[in-house]
Amino acid sequence: MSDETTPICSAKGCRTAAVWVLAWNNPKIHTPERRKTWIACEEHREHLSQFLGVRGFLKDVVPLADWESAGNA
């Protein structure tokens, strides 16, 4: 269950609370240091990681709590 402040998984149609951050960038349009993010629930972490990884976009996968505590939120 989630409320309005709970981050929700980026997978299409998923309404589960996110627990992972997938940091990525598209080198054709982003500078090397730029990081876009998708957030994922446990179930969709691997699928979204593979989607980004196959394209060479995936840079890092970290727990959401660690990402937020590092000041990236």
PDB file with one MODEL, atoms N, CA, C and O in Angstrom:
MODEL        1
ATOM      1  N   MET A   1       0.836  -1.178   0.000  1.00  0.00           N
ATOM      2  CA  MET A   1       0.000   0.000   0.000  1.00  0.00           C
ATOM      3  C   MET A   1       0.885   1.247   0.000  1.00  0.00           C
ATOM      4  O   MET A   1       1.953   1.247   0.612  1.00  0.00           O
ATOM      5  N   SER A   2       0.458   2.283  -0.665  1.00  0.00           N
ATOM      6  CA  SER A   2       1.247   3.503  -0.724  1.00  0.00           C
ATOM      7  C   SER A   2       0.343   4.715  -0.525  1.00  0.00           C
ATOM      8  O   SER A   2      -0.871   4.635  -0.713  1.00  0.00           O
ATOM      9  N   ASP A   3       0.943   5.823  -0.147  1.00  0.00           N
ATOM     10  CA  ASP A   3       0.216   7.081  -0.049  1.00  0.00           C
ATOM     11  C   ASP A   3       0.810   8.046  -1.060  1.00  0.00           C
ATOM     12  O   ASP A   3       1.654   7.653  -1.865  1.00  0.00           O
ATOM     13  N   GLU A   4       0.384   9.299  -1.031  1.00  0.00           N
ATOM     14  CA  GLU A   4       0.831  10.269  -2.032  1.00  0.00           C
ATOM     15  C   GLU A   4       2.316  10.605  -1.935  1.00  0.00           C
ATOM     16  O   GLU A   4       2.878  11.125  -2.899  1.00  0.00           O
ATOM     17  N   THR A   5       2.967  10.330  -0.819  1.00  0.00           N
ATOM     18  CA  THR A   5       4.377  10.654  -0.662  1.00  0.00           C
ATOM     19  C   THR A   5       5.302   9.475  -0.946  1.00  0.00           C
ATOM     20  O   THR A   5       6.521   9.638  -0.994  1.00  0.00           O
ATOM     21  N   THR A   6       4.735   8.305  -1.132  1.00  0.00           N
ATOM     22  CA  THR A   6       5.537   7.117  -1.386  1.00  0.00           C
ATOM     23  C   THR A   6       5.917   7.054  -2.858  1.00  0.00           C
ATOM     24  O   THR A   6       5.037   7.089  -3.718  1.00  0.00           O
ATOM     25  N   PRO A   7       7.213   6.961  -3.171  1.00  0.00           N
ATOM     26  CA  PRO A   7       7.622   6.825  -4.574  1.00  0.00           C
ATOM     27  C   PRO A   7       7.083   5.513  -5.156  1.00  0.00           C
ATOM     28  O   PRO A   7       7.151   4.462  -4.518  1.00  0.00           O
ATOM     29  N   ILE A   8       6.558   5.594  -6.356  1.00  0.00           N
ATOM     30  CA  ILE A   8       5.943   4.442  -7.025  1.00  0.00           C
ATOM     31  C   ILE A   8       6.837   3.963  -8.161  1.00  0.00           C
ATOM     32  O   ILE A   8       7.447   4.767  -8.866  1.00  0.00           O
ATOM     33  N   CYS A   9       6.908   2.670  -8.329  1.00  0.00           N
ATOM     34  CA  CYS A   9       7.709   2.034  -9.378  1.00  0.00           C
ATOM     35  C   CYS A   9       7.440   2.654 -10.751  1.00  0.00           C
ATOM     36  O   CYS A   9       6.303   2.989 -11.085  1.00  0.00           O
ATOM     37  N   SER A  10       8.503   2.797 -11.534  1.00  0.00           N
ATOM     38  CA  SER A  10       8.404   3.374 -12.877  1.00  0.00           C
ATOM     39  C   SER A  10       7.899   2.397 -13.938  1.00  0.00           C
ATOM     40  O   SER A  10       7.603   2.812 -15.058  1.00  0.00           O
ATOM     41  N   ALA A  11       7.795   1.110 -13.609  1.00  0.00           N
ATOM     42  CA  ALA A  11       7.325   0.127 -14.590  1.00  0.00           C
ATOM     43  C   ALA A  11       5.878   0.427 -14.982  1.00  0.00           C
ATOM     44  O   ALA A  11       5.052   0.762 -14.133  1.00  0.00           O
ATOM     45  N   LYS A  12       5.591   0.305 -16.244  1.00  0.00           N
ATOM     46  CA  LYS A  12       4.266   0.609 -16.764  1.00  0.00           C
ATOM     47  C   LYS A  12       3.193  -0.194 -16.025  1.00  0.00           C
ATOM     48  O   LYS A  12       3.251  -1.422 -15.951  1.00  0.00           O
ATOM     49  N   GLY A  13       2.223   0.528 -15.486  1.00  0.00           N
ATOM     50  CA  GLY A  13       1.090  -0.097 -14.821  1.00  0.00           C
ATOM     51  C   GLY A  13       1.334  -0.534 -13.389  1.00  0.00           C
ATOM     52  O   GLY A  13       0.397  -0.962 -12.715  1.00  0.00           O
ATOM     53  N   CYS A  14       2.552  -0.441 -12.909  1.00  0.00           N
ATOM     54  CA  CYS A  14       2.867  -0.878 -11.543  1.00  0.00           C
ATOM     55  C   CYS A  14       2.523   0.240 -10.564  1.00  0.00           C
ATOM     56  O   CYS A  14       2.833   1.406 -10.808  1.00  0.00           O
ATOM     57  N   ARG A  15       1.885  -0.120  -9.465  1.00  0.00           N
ATOM     58  CA  ARG A  15       1.537   0.857  -8.433  1.00  0.00           C
ATOM     59  C   ARG A  15       2.206   0.509  -7.109  1.00  0.00           C
ATOM     60  O   ARG A  15       1.789   0.994  -6.056  1.00  0.00           O
ATOM     61  N   THR A  16       3.236  -0.323  -7.154  1.00  0.00           N
ATOM     62  CA  THR A  16       3.936  -0.767  -5.958  1.00  0.00           C
ATOM     63  C   THR A  16       4.982   0.269  -5.534  1.00  0.00           C
ATOM     64  O   THR A  16       5.560   0.964  -6.369  1.00  0.00           O
ATOM     65  N   ALA A  17       5.209   0.357  -4.243  1.00  0.00           N
ATOM     66  CA  ALA A  17       6.217   1.279  -3.722  1.00  0.00           C
ATOM     67  C   ALA A  17       7.597   0.913  -4.259  1.00  0.00           C
ATOM     68  O   ALA A  17       7.966  -0.260  -4.306  1.00  0.00           O
ATOM     69  N   ALA A  18       8.344   1.920  -4.659  1.00  0.00           N
ATOM     70  CA  ALA A  18       9.703   1.723  -5.187  1.00  0.00           C
ATOM     71  C   ALA A  18      10.691   1.556  -4.041  1.00  0.00           C
ATOM     72  O   ALA A  18      10.564   2.194  -2.996  1.00  0.00           O
ATOM     73  N   VAL A  19      11.679   0.687  -4.254  1.00  0.00           N
ATOM     74  CA  VAL A  19      12.743   0.493  -3.265  1.00  0.00           C
ATOM     75  C   VAL A  19      14.127   0.588  -3.897  1.00  0.00           C
ATOM     76  O   VAL A  19      15.128   0.523  -3.183  1.00  0.00           O
ATOM     77  N   TRP A  20      14.210   0.738  -5.204  1.00  0.00           N
ATOM     78  CA  TRP A  20      15.482   0.825  -5.942  1.00  0.00           C
ATOM     79  C   TRP A  20      15.499   2.067  -6.820  1.00  0.00           C
ATOM     80  O   TRP A  20      14.457   2.514  -7.301  1.00  0.00           O
ATOM     81  N   VAL A  21      16.687   2.616  -7.024  1.00  0.00           N
ATOM     82  CA  VAL A  21      16.900   3.701  -7.985  1.00  0.00           C
ATOM     83  C   VAL A  21      17.824   3.179  -9.065  1.00  0.00           C
ATOM     84  O   VAL A  21      18.892   2.640  -8.776  1.00  0.00           O
ATOM     85  N   LEU A  22      17.408   3.343 -10.316  1.00  0.00           N
ATOM     86  CA  LEU A  22      18.228   2.986 -11.468  1.00  0.00           C
ATOM     87  C   LEU A  22      18.694   4.296 -12.098  1.00  0.00           C
ATOM     88  O   LEU A  22      17.902   5.018 -12.704  1.00  0.00           O
ATOM     89  N   ALA A  23      19.969   4.593 -11.953  1.00  0.00           N
ATOM     90  CA  ALA A  23      20.542   5.830 -12.498  1.00  0.00           C
ATOM     91  C   ALA A  23      21.067   5.533 -13.897  1.00  0.00           C
ATOM     92  O   ALA A  23      21.767   4.542 -14.103  1.00  0.00           O
ATOM     93  N   TRP A  24      20.734   6.378 -14.844  1.00  0.00           N
ATOM     94  CA  TRP A  24      21.110   6.125 -16.237  1.00  0.00           C
ATOM     95  C   TRP A  24      21.329   7.439 -16.962  1.00  0.00           C
ATOM     96  O   TRP A  24      20.978   8.516 -16.480  1.00  0.00           O
ATOM     97  N   ASN A  25      21.922   7.309 -18.138  1.00  0.00           N
ATOM     98  CA  ASN A  25      21.961   8.435 -19.063  1.00  0.00           C
ATOM     99  C   ASN A  25      22.086   7.906 -20.476  1.00  0.00           C
ATOM    100  O   ASN A  25      22.615   6.820 -20.713  1.00  0.00           O
ATOM    101  N   ASN A  26      21.591   8.696 -21.399  1.00  0.00           N
ATOM    102  CA  ASN A  26      21.686   8.378 -22.822  1.00  0.00           C
ATOM    103  C   ASN A  26      22.840   9.212 -23.365  1.00  0.00           C
ATOM    104  O   ASN A  26      22.705  10.427 -23.513  1.00  0.00           O
ATOM    105  N   PRO A  27      23.976   8.575 -23.664  1.00  0.00           N
ATOM    106  CA  PRO A  27      25.160   9.337 -24.083  1.00  0.00           C
ATOM    107  C   PRO A  27      24.967  10.133 -25.375  1.00  0.00           C
ATOM    108  O   PRO A  27      25.753  11.035 -25.668  1.00  0.00           O
ATOM    109  N   LYS A  28      23.938   9.811 -26.143  1.00  0.00           N
ATOM    110  CA  LYS A  28      23.686  10.582 -27.373  1.00  0.00           C
ATOM    111  C   LYS A  28      23.080  11.947 -27.081  1.00  0.00           C
ATOM    112  O   LYS A  28      23.196  12.866 -27.891  1.00  0.00           O
ATOM    113  N   ILE A  29      22.426  12.084 -25.912  1.00  0.00           N
ATOM    114  CA  ILE A  29      21.766  13.358 -25.614  1.00  0.00           C
ATOM    115  C   ILE A  29      22.134  13.968 -24.268  1.00  0.00           C
ATOM    116  O   ILE A  29      21.824  15.133 -24.022  1.00  0.00           O
ATOM    117  N   HIS A  30      22.796  13.200 -23.380  1.00  0.00           N
ATOM    118  CA  HIS A  30      23.158  13.715 -22.059  1.00  0.00           C
ATOM    119  C   HIS A  30      24.669  13.836 -21.916  1.00  0.00           C
ATOM    120  O   HIS A  30      25.424  13.063 -22.506  1.00  0.00           O
ATOM    121  N   THR A  31      25.098  14.812 -21.130  1.00  0.00           N
ATOM    122  CA  THR A  31      26.522  14.913 -20.796  1.00  0.00           C
ATOM    123  C   THR A  31      26.891  13.702 -19.935  1.00  0.00           C
ATOM    124  O   THR A  31      26.016  13.132 -19.283  1.00  0.00           O
ATOM    125  N   PRO A  32      28.159  13.295 -19.916  1.00  0.00           N
ATOM    126  CA  PRO A  32      28.560  12.085 -19.180  1.00  0.00           C
ATOM    127  C   PRO A  32      28.198  12.073 -17.696  1.00  0.00           C
ATOM    128  O   PRO A  32      27.899  11.012 -17.147  1.00  0.00           O
ATOM    129  N   GLU A  33      28.219  13.219 -17.044  1.00  0.00           N
ATOM    130  CA  GLU A  33      27.922  13.257 -15.614  1.00  0.00           C
ATOM    131  C   GLU A  33      26.424  13.309 -15.295  1.00  0.00           C
ATOM    132  O   GLU A  33      26.039  13.110 -14.143  1.00  0.00           O
ATOM    133  N   ARG A  34      25.586  13.570 -16.278  1.00  0.00           N
ATOM    134  CA  ARG A  34      24.137  13.670 -16.070  1.00  0.00           C
ATOM    135  C   ARG A  34      23.560  12.318 -15.697  1.00  0.00           C
ATOM    136  O   ARG A  34      23.929  11.305 -16.292  1.00  0.00           O
ATOM    137  N   ARG A  35      22.658  12.281 -14.718  1.00  0.00           N
ATOM    138  CA  ARG A  35      21.983  11.051 -14.318  1.00  0.00           C
ATOM    139  C   ARG A  35      20.480  11.268 -14.282  1.00  0.00           C
ATOM    140  O   ARG A  35      19.969  12.084 -13.515  1.00  0.00           O
ATOM    141  N   LYS A  36      19.794  10.530 -15.115  1.00  0.00           N
ATOM    142  CA  LYS A  36      18.343  10.446 -15.073  1.00  0.00           C
ATOM    143  C   LYS A  36      18.037   9.269 -14.155  1.00  0.00           C
ATOM    144  O   LYS A  36      18.906   8.425 -13.937  1.00  0.00           O
ATOM    145  N   THR A  37      16.835   9.193 -13.616  1.00  0.00           N
ATOM    146  CA  THR A  37      16.511   8.075 -12.733  1.00  0.00           C
ATOM    147  C   THR A  37      15.155   7.477 -13.039  1.00  0.00           C
ATOM    148  O   THR A  37      14.203   8.167 -13.406  1.00  0.00           O
ATOM    149  N   TRP A  38      15.106   6.174 -12.876  1.00  0.00           N
ATOM    150  CA  TRP A  38      13.863   5.429 -12.786  1.00  0.00           C
ATOM    151  C   TRP A  38      13.881   4.806 -11.419  1.00  0.00           C
ATOM    152  O   TRP A  38      14.950   4.494 -10.893  1.00  0.00           O
ATOM    153  N   ILE A  39      12.725   4.618 -10.834  1.00  0.00           N
ATOM    154  CA  ILE A  39      12.649   3.930  -9.552  1.00  0.00           C
ATOM    155  C   ILE A  39      11.868   2.638  -9.759  1.00  0.00           C
ATOM    156  O   ILE A  39      10.962   2.566 -10.589  1.00  0.00           O
ATOM    157  N   ALA A  40      12.237   1.630  -8.993  1.00  0.00           N
ATOM    158  CA  ALA A  40      11.662   0.307  -9.221  1.00  0.00           C
ATOM    159  C   ALA A  40      11.319  -0.400  -7.917  1.00  0.00           C
ATOM    160  O   ALA A  40      11.982  -0.226  -6.894  1.00  0.00           O
ATOM    161  N   CYS A  41      10.264  -1.202  -7.987  1.00  0.00           N
ATOM    162  CA  CYS A  41       9.944  -2.111  -6.893  1.00  0.00           C
ATOM    163  C   CYS A  41      10.855  -3.334  -7.036  1.00  0.00           C
ATOM    164  O   CYS A  41      11.555  -3.476  -8.038  1.00  0.00           O
ATOM    165  N   GLU A  42      10.843  -4.194  -6.055  1.00  0.00           N
ATOM    166  CA  GLU A  42      11.696  -5.385  -6.102  1.00  0.00           C
ATOM    167  C   GLU A  42      11.396  -6.233  -7.341  1.00  0.00           C
ATOM    168  O   GLU A  42      12.313  -6.744  -7.982  1.00  0.00           O
ATOM    169  N   GLU A  43      10.121  -6.378  -7.671  1.00  0.00           N
ATOM    170  CA  GLU A  43       9.709  -7.224  -8.806  1.00  0.00           C
ATOM    171  C   GLU A  43      10.220  -6.707 -10.150  1.00  0.00           C
ATOM    172  O   GLU A  43      10.576  -7.507 -11.015  1.00  0.00           O
ATOM    173  N   HIS A  44      10.264  -5.404 -10.342  1.00  0.00           N
ATOM    174  CA  HIS A  44      10.620  -4.843 -11.648  1.00  0.00           C
ATOM    175  C   HIS A  44      12.064  -4.365 -11.766  1.00  0.00           C
ATOM    176  O   HIS A  44      12.475  -3.928 -12.842  1.00  0.00           O
ATOM    177  N   ARG A  45      12.843  -4.436 -10.690  1.00  0.00           N
ATOM    178  CA  ARG A  45      14.228  -3.952 -10.731  1.00  0.00           C
ATOM    179  C   ARG A  45      15.030  -4.610 -11.856  1.00  0.00           C
ATOM    180  O   ARG A  45      15.680  -3.919 -12.640  1.00  0.00           O
ATOM    181  N   GLU A  46      14.986  -5.911 -11.936  1.00  0.00           N
ATOM    182  CA  GLU A  46      15.779  -6.632 -12.941  1.00  0.00           C
ATOM    183  C   GLU A  46      15.312  -6.308 -14.358  1.00  0.00           C
ATOM    184  O   GLU A  46      16.138  -6.079 -15.241  1.00  0.00           O
ATOM    185  N   HIS A  47      14.011  -6.285 -14.584  1.00  0.00           N
ATOM    186  CA  HIS A  47      13.472  -5.999 -15.919  1.00  0.00           C
ATOM    187  C   HIS A  47      13.877  -4.596 -16.391  1.00  0.00           C
ATOM    188  O   HIS A  47      14.340  -4.425 -17.518  1.00  0.00           O
ATOM    189  N   LEU A  48      13.698  -3.599 -15.522  1.00  0.00           N
ATOM    190  CA  LEU A  48      14.063  -2.241 -15.911  1.00  0.00           C
ATOM    191  C   LEU A  48      15.576  -2.101 -16.081  1.00  0.00           C
ATOM    192  O   LEU A  48      16.039  -1.376 -16.962  1.00  0.00           O
ATOM    193  N   SER A  49      16.343  -2.790 -15.241  1.00  0.00           N
ATOM    194  CA  SER A  49      17.806  -2.769 -15.370  1.00  0.00           C
ATOM    195  C   SER A  49      18.242  -3.359 -16.709  1.00  0.00           C
ATOM    196  O   SER A  49      19.126  -2.816 -17.371  1.00  0.00           O
ATOM    197  N   GLN A  50      17.630  -4.455 -17.102  1.00  0.00           N
ATOM    198  CA  GLN A  50      17.973  -5.082 -18.385  1.00  0.00           C
ATOM    199  C   GLN A  50      17.603  -4.174 -19.551  1.00  0.00           C
ATOM    200  O   GLN A  50      18.361  -4.053 -20.514  1.00  0.00           O
ATOM    201  N   PHE A  51      16.440  -3.537 -19.465  1.00  0.00           N
ATOM    202  CA  PHE A  51      15.997  -2.619 -20.518  1.00  0.00           C
ATOM    203  C   PHE A  51      17.034  -1.520 -20.737  1.00  0.00           C
ATOM    204  O   PHE A  51      17.418  -1.240 -21.873  1.00  0.00           O
ATOM    205  N   LEU A  52      17.482  -0.902 -19.650  1.00  0.00           N
ATOM    206  CA  LEU A  52      18.478   0.164 -19.749  1.00  0.00           C
ATOM    207  C   LEU A  52      19.857  -0.390 -20.104  1.00  0.00           C
ATOM    208  O   LEU A  52      20.593   0.226 -20.875  1.00  0.00           O
ATOM    209  N   GLY A  53      20.206  -1.538 -19.550  1.00  0.00           N
ATOM    210  CA  GLY A  53      21.516  -2.138 -19.780  1.00  0.00           C
ATOM    211  C   GLY A  53      21.758  -2.526 -21.215  1.00  0.00           C
ATOM    212  O   GLY A  53      22.850  -2.304 -21.739  1.00  0.00           O
ATOM    213  N   VAL A  54      20.767  -3.099 -21.864  1.00  0.00           N
ATOM    214  CA  VAL A  54      20.894  -3.512 -23.261  1.00  0.00           C
ATOM    215  C   VAL A  54      21.210  -2.312 -24.151  1.00  0.00           C
ATOM    216  O   VAL A  54      21.901  -2.447 -25.160  1.00  0.00           O
ATOM    217  N   ARG A  55      20.709  -1.153 -23.779  1.00  0.00           N
ATOM    218  CA  ARG A  55      20.925   0.068 -24.559  1.00  0.00           C
ATOM    219  C   ARG A  55      22.217   0.788 -24.168  1.00  0.00           C
ATOM    220  O   ARG A  55      22.595   1.780 -24.790  1.00  0.00           O
ATOM    221  N   GLY A  56      22.894   0.275 -23.125  1.00  0.00           N
ATOM    222  CA  GLY A  56      24.118   0.909 -22.658  1.00  0.00           C
ATOM    223  C   GLY A  56      23.866   2.156 -21.826  1.00  0.00           C
ATOM    224  O   GLY A  56      24.763   2.983 -21.664  1.00  0.00           O
ATOM    225  N   PHE A  57      22.661   2.303 -21.300  1.00  0.00           N
ATOM    226  CA  PHE A  57      22.288   3.501 -20.548  1.00  0.00           C
ATOM    227  C   PHE A  57      22.490   3.351 -19.043  1.00  0.00           C
ATOM    228  O   PHE A  57      22.734   4.348 -18.363  1.00  0.00           O
ATOM    229  N   LEU A  58      22.398   2.148 -18.508  1.00  0.00           N
ATOM    230  CA  LEU A  58      22.415   1.940 -17.066  1.00  0.00           C
ATOM    231  C   LEU A  58      23.781   2.255 -16.475  1.00  0.00           C
ATOM    232  O   LEU A  58      24.798   1.736 -16.935  1.00  0.00           O
ATOM    233  N   LYS A  59      23.801   3.100 -15.462  1.00  0.00           N
ATOM    234  CA  LYS A  59      25.047   3.497 -14.802  1.00  0.00           C
ATOM    235  C   LYS A  59      25.155   2.932 -13.397  1.00  0.00           C
ATOM    236  O   LYS A  59      26.254   2.589 -12.963  1.00  0.00           O
ATOM    237  N   ASP A  60      24.026   2.823 -12.661  1.00  0.00           N
ATOM    238  CA  ASP A  60      24.083   2.366 -11.287  1.00  0.00           C
ATOM    239  C   ASP A  60      22.697   1.937 -10.822  1.00  0.00           C
ATOM    240  O   ASP A  60      21.683   2.454 -11.290  1.00  0.00           O
ATOM    241  N   VAL A  61      22.668   0.979  -9.889  1.00  0.00           N
ATOM    242  CA  VAL A  61      21.436   0.552  -9.236  1.00  0.00           C
ATOM    243  C   VAL A  61      21.715   0.572  -7.736  1.00  0.00           C
ATOM    244  O   VAL A  61      22.606  -0.125  -7.253  1.00  0.00           O
ATOM    245  N   VAL A  62      20.946   1.377  -7.006  1.00  0.00           N
ATOM    246  CA  VAL A  62      21.163   1.510  -5.565  1.00  0.00           C
ATOM    247  C   VAL A  62      19.821   1.495  -4.833  1.00  0.00           C
ATOM    248  O   VAL A  62      18.797   1.876  -5.399  1.00  0.00           O
ATOM    249  N   PRO A  63      19.831   1.056  -3.581  1.00  0.00           N
ATOM    250  CA  PRO A  63      18.595   1.133  -2.793  1.00  0.00           C
ATOM    251  C   PRO A  63      18.115   2.584  -2.695  1.00  0.00           C
ATOM    252  O   PRO A  63      18.919   3.504  -2.547  1.00  0.00           O
ATOM    253  N   LEU A  64      16.820   2.772  -2.776  1.00  0.00           N
ATOM    254  CA  LEU A  64      16.234   4.110  -2.719  1.00  0.00           C
ATOM    255  C   LEU A  64      16.658   4.855  -1.446  1.00  0.00           C
ATOM    256  O   LEU A  64      16.961   6.046  -1.504  1.00  0.00           O
ATOM    257  N   ALA A  65      16.681   4.174  -0.315  1.00  0.00           N
ATOM    258  CA  ALA A  65      17.064   4.817   0.944  1.00  0.00           C
ATOM    259  C   ALA A  65      18.495   5.357   0.879  1.00  0.00           C
ATOM    260  O   ALA A  65      18.768   6.451   1.374  1.00  0.00           O
ATOM    261  N   ASP A  66      19.412   4.592   0.269  1.00  0.00           N
ATOM    262  CA  ASP A  66      20.801   5.055   0.127  1.00  0.00           C
ATOM    263  C   ASP A  66      20.889   6.265  -0.795  1.00  0.00           C
ATOM    264  O   ASP A  66      21.625   7.211  -0.516  1.00  0.00           O
ATOM    265  N   TRP A  67      20.136   6.234  -1.892  1.00  0.00           N
ATOM    266  CA  TRP A  67      20.107   7.337  -2.849  1.00  0.00           C
ATOM    267  C   TRP A  67      19.639   8.623  -2.169  1.00  0.00           C
ATOM    268  O   TRP A  67      20.237   9.686  -2.334  1.00  0.00           O
ATOM    269  N   GLU A  68      18.552   8.498  -1.399  1.00  0.00           N
ATOM    270  CA  GLU A  68      18.007   9.669  -0.720  1.00  0.00           C
ATOM    271  C   GLU A  68      18.945  10.175   0.379  1.00  0.00           C
ATOM    272  O   GLU A  68      19.098  11.385   0.546  1.00  0.00           O
ATOM    273  N   SER A  69      19.569   9.271   1.124  1.00  0.00           N
ATOM    274  CA  SER A  69      20.467   9.693   2.202  1.00  0.00           C
ATOM    275  C   SER A  69      21.742  10.349   1.666  1.00  0.00           C
ATOM    276  O   SER A  69      22.408  11.104   2.375  1.00  0.00           O
ATOM    277  N   ALA A  70      22.072  10.051   0.409  1.00  0.00           N
ATOM    278  CA  ALA A  70      23.240  10.674  -0.221  1.00  0.00           C
ATOM    279  C   ALA A  70      22.894  12.057  -0.803  1.00  0.00           C
ATOM    280  O   ALA A  70      23.741  12.721  -1.401  1.00  0.00           O
ATOM    281  N   GLY A  71      21.643  12.470  -0.616  1.00  0.00           N
ATOM    282  CA  GLY A  71      21.220  13.797  -1.081  1.00  0.00           C
ATOM    283  C   GLY A  71      20.866  13.860  -2.545  1.00  0.00           C
ATOM    284  O   GLY A  71      20.886  14.939  -3.137  1.00  0.00           O
ATOM    285  N   ASN A  72      20.537  12.718  -3.152  1.00  0.00           N
ATOM    286  CA  ASN A  72      20.217  12.684  -4.568  1.00  0.00           C
ATOM    287  C   ASN A  72      18.729  12.819  -4.861  1.00  0.00           C
ATOM    288  O   ASN A  72      18.344  12.910  -6.027  1.00  0.00           O
ATOM    289  N   ALA A  73      17.898  12.833  -3.851  1.00  0.00           N
ATOM    290  CA  ALA A  73      16.451  12.850  -4.076  1.00  0.00           C
ATOM    291  C   ALA A  73      15.972  14.162  -4.619  1.00  0.00           C
ATOM    292  O   ALA A  73      14.776  14.331  -4.860  1.00  0.00           O
TER     293      ALA A  73
ENDMDL
END
